Amino acid sequence: MKNKRYAVQLVEEAILISVALVVLTLVMGGVESVLNKVSQMTSSLWETISKSIEDLFGFLWKW
């Protein structure tokens, strides 16, 4: 009877570990997606600022 109880506990732990790995994979995918979006937004913002500065002060570097 004791062995059966241990086996059930092992199966439960294996299922919990599997669920935890799936959730962790989903979270990591979500984090990666958010980081990609933030990177794109930062790049776009930097390009916009650079273009604005060039439009305002570009005449100083062009002879």
Secondary structure, DSSP 8 states (H G I E B T S, - for coil): -HHHHHHHHHHHHHHHHHHHHHHHHHHHHHHHHHHHHHHHHHHHHHHHHHHHHHHHHGGGT--
